[in-house]
Amino acid sequence: MRQFATVAVAAVLMGGAIRAEAQAPTVQQVYDKFATAVGGRDAWKAVTGRSDKGTADITFAGISGSYERHSALPNKMRMIIDLGVVKIDQGFDGEKGWIDQGQGMQPMPAEQAKDLAEPSADGASFLDPSRYAKATVVGKETFEGAEAWKLSLVSKSGREVTEYFDVTSGLRLGTVTTTPMGQQTALYKDYKEFEKKLVATKIIQRSGQGDVILTSQIVTFGTPDAAYFKQP
């Protein structure tokens, strides 16, 4: 009788585990909820470019300054952080990238350039999980104090990414990217609406040195001036 009871309890526990596993969403369902939360794929699909302007705080150095980032389809990007004592400038013109951290212009690291070179078909591409070579829902866990779905992703360029999405709101909470130099964590906070689209206005880039906090105060949509994407 005792053996039967033990087997029965084990069966109940296993059944509960199976039911819990069955309740986990697919990768597509996680991204569908994320898309709805930030305004819908249709709203983002029409976006051809974007500009963010605000502040940058280098917490471990105790310095702050201005921040601006511009992007345009299919794969152009420019980011400038002006801290007064030093100006950080990096960009990708669609074919090649550069970076200047106050010590002169240098070619962008090959791994970063390879990743940026991947073209986006439209402004809603970031809401499409098919852009990844591999994508899996690992399970549910606590991330930054919130219950989140954990996704394991591999980009077509081979970059390994772990993403966390809030179980309740569907919003992306953070990413952990594996690079040759180690892991880089980005947290997405303070979502606000701009032109009927929800945007994370605070991005915290976490490293072994400390946090770099980029806060967007102005967000506009539309193709930025082509001059932004020319190497200085």
C-alpha positions as CSV (number, residue, x, y, z in Angstrom):
1,M,0.0,0.0,0.0
2,R,2.8,2.4,0.9
3,Q,4.6,1.7,-2.4
4,F,1.3,2.3,-4.3
5,A,0.9,5.6,-2.5
6,T,4.4,6.7,-3.4
7,V,3.9,5.8,-7.0
8,A,0.6,7.7,-7.0
9,V,2.2,10.8,-5.5
10,A,5.0,10.6,-8.1
11,A,2.5,10.3,-10.8
12,V,0.6,13.4,-9.6
13,L,3.9,15.4,-9.4
14,M,4.9,14.2,-12.9
15,G,1.5,15.1,-14.2
16,G,1.8,18.6,-12.7
17,A,5.2,19.0,-14.3
18,I,3.8,17.9,-17.7
19,R,0.9,20.3,-17.4
20,A,3.2,23.2,-16.4
21,E,5.4,22.4,-19.4
22,A,2.4,22.3,-21.7
23,Q,1.4,25.8,-20.6
24,A,4.7,27.3,-21.7
25,P,4.2,29.5,-24.8
26,T,5.9,29.0,-28.1
27,V,8.6,31.5,-29.2
28,Q,6.1,32.9,-31.7
29,Q,3.5,33.4,-29.0
30,V,6.0,35.2,-26.8
31,Y,6.8,37.6,-29.7
32,D,3.2,38.0,-30.6
33,K,2.5,39.2,-27.1
34,F,5.5,41.5,-27.2
35,A,4.4,42.9,-30.5
36,T,0.9,43.7,-29.1
37,A,2.4,45.3,-26.0
38,V,4.5,47.8,-28.0
39,G,1.8,48.9,-30.4
40,G,1.4,46.1,-32.9
41,R,3.4,44.9,-35.9
42,D,1.4,47.1,-38.4
43,A,2.4,50.2,-36.5
44,W,6.1,49.3,-36.5
45,K,6.2,47.9,-40.1
46,A,5.9,51.4,-41.6
47,V,8.9,52.7,-39.6
48,T,11.9,53.4,-41.9
49,G,14.1,54.9,-39.3
50,R,14.3,56.3,-35.8
51,S,16.2,58.8,-33.8
52,D,16.7,58.9,-30.0
53,K,18.1,61.8,-28.0
54,G,18.8,62.0,-24.3
55,T,21.4,61.5,-21.7
56,A,24.2,59.0,-20.9
57,D,25.4,58.2,-17.4
58,I,28.6,56.3,-16.9
59,T,28.0,55.3,-13.4
60,F,31.3,53.7,-12.6
61,A,33.2,56.8,-13.7
62,G,30.7,59.3,-12.2
63,I,30.3,61.3,-15.5
64,S,27.3,62.1,-17.6
65,G,26.7,63.7,-21.0
66,S,24.4,63.7,-24.1
67,Y,23.3,60.7,-26.1
68,E,21.9,60.3,-29.6
69,R,21.3,57.3,-31.7
70,H,20.0,57.1,-35.3
71,S,19.0,54.1,-37.4
72,A,17.7,53.6,-40.9
73,L,16.6,50.6,-43.0
74,P,18.0,48.2,-43.9
75,N,21.1,48.3,-41.6
76,K,22.5,51.8,-41.0
77,M,23.3,53.0,-37.5
78,R,25.0,55.9,-35.7
79,M,25.5,56.5,-32.0
80,I,27.2,59.5,-30.4
81,I,27.8,59.9,-26.7
82,D,29.4,63.2,-25.7
83,L,30.7,63.2,-22.2
84,G,32.7,66.5,-22.5
85,V,36.0,64.9,-21.5
86,V,35.6,62.3,-24.3
87,K,33.3,61.8,-27.3
88,I,32.3,58.2,-28.2
89,D,31.3,57.8,-31.9
90,Q,30.3,54.6,-33.6
91,G,28.4,53.9,-36.7
92,F,27.7,51.5,-39.6
93,D,27.0,52.9,-43.1
94,G,25.5,49.7,-44.4
95,E,28.8,48.2,-45.5
96,K,31.4,49.0,-42.9
97,G,31.5,50.2,-39.4
98,W,33.7,52.5,-37.3
99,I,34.3,53.4,-33.7
100,D,36.1,56.2,-31.9
101,Q,36.4,56.1,-28.1
102,G,38.4,59.3,-27.9
103,Q,41.6,57.7,-29.3
104,G,41.0,58.1,-33.0
105,M,38.8,56.4,-35.6
106,Q,39.2,52.6,-35.8
107,P,37.4,49.9,-37.7
108,M,34.4,48.4,-35.8
109,P,35.2,45.0,-34.3
110,A,34.4,42.3,-36.9
111,E,31.9,40.5,-34.7
112,Q,29.9,43.6,-34.1
113,A,30.1,44.7,-37.8
114,K,28.9,41.3,-38.9
115,D,25.9,41.5,-36.6
116,L,25.0,45.0,-37.8
117,A,25.3,44.0,-41.4
118,E,22.2,41.8,-41.2
119,P,19.5,43.7,-43.1
120,S,16.0,44.4,-41.6
121,A,13.2,44.0,-44.1
122,D,11.0,46.5,-42.4
123,G,10.6,48.4,-39.1
124,A,8.8,45.4,-37.5
125,S,11.7,43.0,-38.1
126,F,12.7,43.1,-34.4
127,L,9.2,41.6,-33.6
128,D,9.8,38.6,-35.9
129,P,11.5,35.6,-34.3
130,S,12.2,34.0,-37.7
131,R,15.2,36.4,-38.0
132,Y,17.0,34.0,-35.7
133,A,18.6,30.8,-36.9
134,K,17.5,29.0,-33.7
135,A,15.0,30.0,-31.1
136,T,13.7,28.2,-28.0
137,V,11.6,28.9,-24.9
138,V,13.8,27.7,-22.1
139,G,11.2,28.2,-19.3
140,K,10.0,30.7,-16.7
141,E,12.3,32.3,-14.2
142,T,12.7,35.5,-12.2
143,F,14.6,38.3,-13.9
144,E,15.2,41.7,-12.3
145,G,12.5,40.9,-9.8
146,A,9.8,40.0,-12.4
147,E,8.4,36.7,-13.6
148,A,9.7,36.2,-17.1
149,W,9.9,33.8,-20.0
150,K,13.5,33.0,-20.9
151,L,14.3,32.5,-24.5
152,S,17.5,31.1,-26.0
153,L,18.3,32.5,-29.4
154,V,21.1,32.2,-32.0
155,S,21.3,34.9,-34.7
156,K,22.1,34.1,-38.3
157,S,25.5,35.6,-37.8
158,G,26.1,33.1,-34.9
159,R,25.6,35.4,-32.0
160,E,24.1,33.7,-28.9
161,V,21.4,35.7,-27.1
162,T,19.2,35.1,-24.1
163,E,16.1,37.3,-23.9
164,Y,13.6,37.8,-21.1
165,F,10.0,38.8,-21.6
166,D,7.6,39.8,-18.8
167,V,5.0,37.0,-18.3
168,T,2.2,39.5,-17.5
169,S,2.9,42.5,-19.8
170,G,4.7,40.8,-22.6
171,L,7.4,43.5,-22.7
172,R,11.0,42.6,-23.2
173,L,12.9,43.1,-19.9
174,G,16.4,42.4,-21.0
175,T,19.0,40.5,-23.1
176,V,22.2,38.7,-22.3
177,T,24.5,38.5,-25.3
178,T,27.5,36.2,-25.5
179,T,30.5,37.7,-27.3
180,P,34.2,36.7,-27.7
181,M,34.9,39.2,-24.8
182,G,32.3,37.7,-22.5
183,Q,28.6,38.3,-21.7
184,Q,26.9,41.7,-22.1
185,T,23.6,42.4,-20.3
186,A,21.1,45.1,-21.4
187,L,18.0,45.9,-19.4
188,Y,15.0,47.7,-20.9
189,K,13.0,49.9,-18.6
190,D,10.6,52.8,-18.4
191,Y,8.5,52.0,-21.5
192,K,6.7,55.1,-22.8
193,E,4.5,55.8,-25.9
194,F,5.8,57.8,-28.9
195,E,3.6,58.1,-32.0
196,K,1.4,55.2,-30.7
197,K,4.4,52.9,-30.2
198,L,5.8,51.8,-26.9
199,V,9.6,52.3,-26.4
200,A,12.0,51.5,-23.6
201,T,13.3,54.9,-22.7
202,K,16.0,53.6,-20.3
203,I,18.6,51.1,-21.4
204,I,21.0,49.9,-18.8
205,Q,24.2,48.3,-20.2
206,R,25.7,46.2,-17.5
207,S,29.3,45.1,-17.4
208,G,32.0,44.1,-15.0
209,Q,33.1,47.7,-14.6
210,G,29.6,49.0,-13.8
211,D,26.5,50.4,-15.6
212,V,26.1,52.7,-18.5
213,I,22.6,54.1,-18.5
214,L,21.2,55.6,-21.8
215,T,18.0,57.5,-21.3
216,S,15.9,58.7,-24.3
217,Q,13.9,61.9,-23.8
218,I,13.0,62.5,-27.4
219,V,12.1,59.7,-29.8
220,T,11.1,60.4,-33.4
221,F,10.3,58.1,-36.3
222,G,11.3,58.6,-40.0
223,T,14.4,58.2,-42.0
224,P,17.2,60.3,-40.5
225,D,19.4,62.6,-42.7
226,A,21.8,60.5,-44.7
227,A,24.7,62.6,-43.4
228,Y,24.4,60.8,-40.0
229,F,25.6,57.6,-41.5
230,K,28.8,58.9,-43.1
231,Q,32.0,58.2,-41.3
232,P,33.6,61.4,-40.0
